[in-house]
Amino acid sequence: MRILLAGAGGQLGRALLAARLPHEILALDHGRLDIADLAAVREAVEAGTPDLLLNAAAYNAVDRAEIEREAAYRANALGPRNLALAAAERGIPILHVSTDYVFDGSQRHPYHEYDAPRPLSVYAASKLAGERAVRETNPRHYVVRTAWLYHSEGSNFPLTILDRARKGPLRVVADQHGSPTYAPHLAAAIGQLVETGAYGTYHLAGCGGTTWFELARALLLAARLDAHVEPAQATDFPRPAPRPAYSVLTTLQEPRILLPPWQEGVDELARALRR
């Protein structure tokens, strides 16, 4: 299979390239392909002649999106629609990556694929609009929701925690719950999914749920850092965009593809950083 990968420069894009999937991957970062430009998307698809489009591109500045609304929708809604349209025109499928933030966090048990989304922020609303655009534009689609994604490079919560832990005590939010997801684990699961031909919406995230505080504690232990960390409330750190208080993901979808427990991702990250 020949895969055109949009967003190849991000955390997931780099993990997909490093995963050595048994496919030929045409990797395009934002500098080589602006997915909000339909003509450019069509040209890239025409030149690359892929068998699948995989969209790992996104506008992920959750707080800034409250101000940069148009930029968020261009990247997270218009871009996926353009990719889905270009794929549909060639009769090929698309895989689009979305987020747990499409849920409002009002329930206290894990969200599955058939739970109703209710976004709280501009970022979340733009991601939900992207999901809907993909579904409406190309019937041969995989929509993958993931959560709290991190990798050994880039900008993410675990790397920020490790950096700050070396400078002094930490206070970390303990009343927001989610499913931390190690990017290489997600890349492997996506590799499995695209082999199935079972189109639909899937939740692919680290198994189990935890808080940012417990994630930080597990990370510091795995990294062998003796740093003091205290629990805090989300209200202690006011931010422009609201976050769901609970967005742990689970799956009902068949085929049921499960990622490793989130703790395994933390351990693997710590090992990768020691190399």
C-alpha positions as CSV (number, residue, x, y, z in Angstrom):
1,M,0.0,0.0,0.0
2,R,1.2,3.5,-0.8
3,I,0.2,6.0,1.9
4,L,0.2,9.8,1.6
5,L,0.9,11.1,5.1
6,A,-0.1,14.7,5.8
7,G,1.3,16.2,8.9
8,A,4.5,14.2,8.8
9,G,6.4,16.7,10.9
10,G,4.3,16.3,14.0
11,Q,4.6,13.8,16.9
12,L,2.3,11.2,15.3
13,G,3.8,11.8,11.8
14,R,7.3,11.1,13.1
15,A,6.1,8.1,15.0
16,L,4.4,6.7,11.9
17,L,7.6,7.1,9.9
18,A,9.7,5.5,12.6
19,A,7.2,2.5,13.0
20,R,8.5,1.0,9.7
21,L,5.0,0.0,8.6
22,P,5.0,-2.5,5.7
23,H,3.9,0.3,3.3
24,E,5.4,2.9,1.1
25,I,4.9,6.3,2.8
26,L,5.0,9.6,1.0
27,A,5.6,12.0,3.9
28,L,4.5,15.6,3.6
29,D,4.8,18.1,6.4
30,H,3.1,21.5,6.5
31,G,5.9,23.1,4.5
32,R,5.3,20.7,1.6
33,L,1.5,20.5,1.9
34,D,-1.0,23.0,3.3
35,I,-4.1,20.8,3.6
36,A,-6.4,23.9,3.7
37,D,-5.4,24.5,0.1
38,L,-7.7,22.2,-2.0
39,A,-5.7,22.8,-5.2
40,A,-2.5,21.8,-3.5
41,V,-4.1,18.7,-1.9
42,R,-5.4,17.6,-5.3
43,E,-2.0,18.2,-6.9
44,A,-0.2,16.2,-4.2
45,V,-2.7,13.3,-4.5
46,E,-2.4,13.3,-8.3
47,A,1.4,13.3,-8.1
48,G,1.7,10.7,-5.3
49,T,-1.0,8.3,-6.6
50,P,-1.6,6.9,-3.1
51,D,-3.8,4.0,-2.0
52,L,-4.7,5.8,1.3
53,L,-4.6,9.3,2.7
54,L,-3.6,9.5,6.3
55,N,-4.1,12.9,8.0
56,A,-2.0,13.5,11.1
57,A,-2.0,17.3,10.5
58,A,-3.8,19.5,13.0
59,Y,-3.9,22.9,14.7
60,N,-3.3,21.9,18.3
61,A,-2.9,25.2,20.1
62,V,-6.0,24.7,22.3
63,D,-5.9,28.1,24.1
64,R,-4.8,30.2,21.1
65,A,-7.7,28.7,19.1
66,E,-10.1,30.8,21.2
67,I,-8.6,33.8,19.4
68,E,-7.4,32.2,16.2
69,R,-10.8,30.6,15.3
70,E,-10.4,30.8,11.6
71,A,-6.9,29.2,11.7
72,A,-8.2,26.4,13.8
73,Y,-11.1,25.7,11.5
74,R,-8.9,25.9,8.4
75,A,-6.5,23.2,9.7
76,N,-9.0,21.1,11.6
77,A,-12.1,21.2,9.5
78,L,-11.4,22.5,6.0
79,G,-8.2,20.6,5.7
80,P,-9.6,17.2,6.5
81,R,-12.6,18.0,4.2
82,N,-10.1,18.7,1.3
83,L,-8.2,15.5,1.9
84,A,-11.4,13.5,2.2
85,L,-12.7,15.0,-1.1
86,A,-9.4,14.4,-3.0
87,A,-9.4,10.8,-1.7
88,A,-13.1,10.3,-2.7
89,E,-12.3,11.7,-6.2
90,R,-9.8,8.9,-6.6
91,G,-11.9,6.2,-4.9
92,I,-9.5,5.7,-2.1
93,P,-9.9,5.8,1.7
94,I,-8.8,8.3,4.2
95,L,-7.8,8.0,7.9
96,H,-8.2,11.1,9.9
97,V,-7.0,11.6,13.5
98,S,-9.3,13.4,16.0
99,T,-9.4,14.0,19.8
100,D,-11.0,13.1,23.1
101,Y,-11.7,16.8,23.5
102,V,-14.9,16.4,21.3
103,F,-16.5,15.2,24.6
104,D,-17.6,17.6,27.4
105,G,-16.4,15.4,30.3
106,S,-19.7,15.3,32.1
107,Q,-19.9,11.5,32.4
108,R,-17.7,9.6,34.8
109,H,-17.1,6.4,32.9
110,P,-15.0,6.0,29.7
111,Y,-16.4,7.4,26.4
112,H,-16.9,4.9,23.6
113,E,-17.4,5.6,19.9
114,Y,-21.2,5.8,20.2
115,D,-21.3,8.4,22.9
116,A,-22.5,11.8,21.8
117,P,-19.8,14.5,21.4
118,R,-20.3,17.9,22.9
119,P,-17.2,20.1,22.5
120,L,-16.4,22.8,25.0
121,S,-13.8,24.9,23.1
122,V,-13.1,26.3,19.7
123,Y,-10.4,23.8,19.2
124,A,-12.7,20.9,20.1
125,A,-15.5,22.2,17.9
126,S,-13.1,22.5,15.0
127,K,-11.9,18.9,15.5
128,L,-15.5,17.7,15.6
129,A,-16.3,19.7,12.4
130,G,-13.3,17.9,10.8
131,E,-14.7,14.5,11.8
132,R,-18.1,15.3,10.3
133,A,-16.6,16.7,7.1
134,V,-14.6,13.5,6.6
135,R,-17.6,11.2,7.2
136,E,-19.9,13.3,4.9
137,T,-17.3,13.6,2.1
138,N,-15.8,10.1,1.8
139,P,-17.7,6.9,2.8
140,R,-14.4,5.0,2.9
141,H,-13.1,6.6,6.1
142,Y,-11.4,5.8,9.4
143,V,-11.9,8.5,12.0
144,V,-9.5,7.8,14.9
145,R,-9.9,9.6,18.2
146,T,-6.9,9.6,20.5
147,A,-6.0,11.4,23.7
148,W,-3.1,13.1,25.6
149,L,-0.6,12.2,22.9
150,Y,3.1,12.4,23.6
151,H,6.4,11.3,22.2
152,S,10.1,11.5,23.0
153,E,10.5,14.7,20.9
154,G,8.3,17.7,20.2
155,S,6.2,19.7,22.6
156,N,4.1,17.7,25.1
157,F,3.2,17.3,28.7
158,P,5.7,14.6,29.8
159,L,8.7,16.5,28.3
160,T,7.5,19.7,30.0
161,I,7.2,17.9,33.3
162,L,10.6,16.4,33.1
163,D,12.1,19.8,32.3
164,R,10.4,21.6,35.1
165,A,11.1,18.8,37.6
166,R,14.8,19.5,37.2
167,K,14.2,23.1,38.3
168,G,12.1,22.6,41.4
169,P,8.9,21.4,43.0
170,L,5.8,20.9,40.8
171,R,2.1,21.4,41.1
172,V,0.0,19.4,38.7
173,V,-3.7,19.2,38.0
174,A,-5.3,16.2,39.7
175,D,-9.0,16.7,38.7
176,Q,-8.8,16.1,35.0
177,H,-8.9,12.5,33.7
178,G,-7.8,11.2,30.4
179,S,-6.0,8.4,28.5
180,P,-2.3,9.2,28.0
181,T,-1.2,7.8,24.6
182,Y,2.4,7.1,23.5
183,A,2.7,8.1,19.9
184,P,4.6,4.9,18.8
185,H,1.8,2.8,20.3
186,L,-0.8,4.8,18.3
187,A,1.2,4.5,15.1
188,A,1.3,0.7,15.5
189,A,-2.5,0.6,16.1
190,I,-3.1,2.7,13.0
191,G,-0.9,0.3,11.1
192,Q,-3.2,-2.5,12.2
193,L,-6.4,-0.6,11.5
194,V,-5.6,0.3,7.9
195,E,-5.2,-3.4,7.1
196,T,-8.8,-4.2,8.1
197,G,-10.9,-2.3,5.6
198,A,-13.4,-1.9,8.4
199,Y,-14.3,1.8,7.9
200,G,-15.8,3.8,10.8
201,T,-14.9,5.7,14.0
202,Y,-12.4,4.2,16.4
203,H,-11.0,5.2,19.8
204,L,-7.3,4.4,19.9
205,A,-5.7,5.6,23.2
206,G,-3.6,4.2,26.0
207,C,-5.6,1.7,27.9
208,G,-7.0,2.9,31.3
209,G,-7.4,6.4,32.6
210,T,-5.5,8.6,34.9
211,T,-5.0,12.3,35.9
212,W,-2.3,14.7,34.9
213,F,-1.0,14.5,38.4
214,E,-0.8,10.7,38.5
215,L,0.8,10.7,35.0
216,A,3.4,13.1,36.3
217,R,4.2,10.9,39.3
218,A,4.5,7.8,37.1
219,L,6.7,9.6,34.7
220,L,9.1,10.9,37.4
221,L,9.3,7.4,38.9
222,A,10.1,5.9,35.5
223,A,12.6,8.6,34.7
224,R,14.3,8.1,38.2
225,L,13.9,11.7,39.1
226,D,13.5,12.6,42.8
227,A,11.2,15.6,42.4
228,H,8.4,16.8,44.6
229,V,5.0,17.0,43.0
230,E,1.8,18.2,44.6
231,P,-1.8,17.9,43.4
232,A,-3.7,21.0,42.2
233,Q,-7.1,21.8,40.9
234,A,-7.7,22.9,37.3
235,T,-9.1,26.2,38.7
236,D,-5.7,26.9,40.1
237,F,-4.5,27.4,36.5
238,P,-7.1,29.4,34.7
239,R,-6.9,29.0,30.9
240,P,-8.8,30.6,28.0
241,A,-10.1,27.3,26.6
242,P,-12.1,24.9,28.8
243,R,-11.0,21.3,29.0
244,P,-13.2,18.2,29.7
245,A,-12.8,17.2,33.3
246,Y,-13.1,13.5,32.2
247,S,-12.3,12.2,28.7
248,V,-11.0,8.7,29.3
249,L,-11.6,6.7,26.1
250,T,-12.6,3.1,25.6
251,T,-13.7,1.2,22.5
252,L,-16.7,-0.9,21.4
253,Q,-15.8,-0.9,17.8
254,E,-15.0,-4.1,15.9
255,P,-12.3,-5.0,15.1
256,R,-11.3,-4.1,18.7
257,I,-7.8,-2.7,18.5
258,L,-6.4,-2.1,22.0
259,L,-3.3,-0.1,22.8
260,P,-1.0,-1.1,25.7
261,P,-1.9,0.3,29.2
262,W,-0.9,3.9,29.5
263,Q,1.8,3.0,32.1
264,E,3.7,1.0,29.5
265,G,3.9,4.1,27.3
266,V,5.4,6.1,30.2
267,D,8.0,3.4,30.8
268,E,8.9,3.2,27.1
269,L,9.3,7.0,26.9
270,A,11.6,7.0,29.9
271,R,13.8,4.3,28.3
272,A,13.8,6.1,25.0
273,L,15.0,9.3,26.7
274,R,17.8,7.4,28.5
275,R,19.3,6.2,25.2
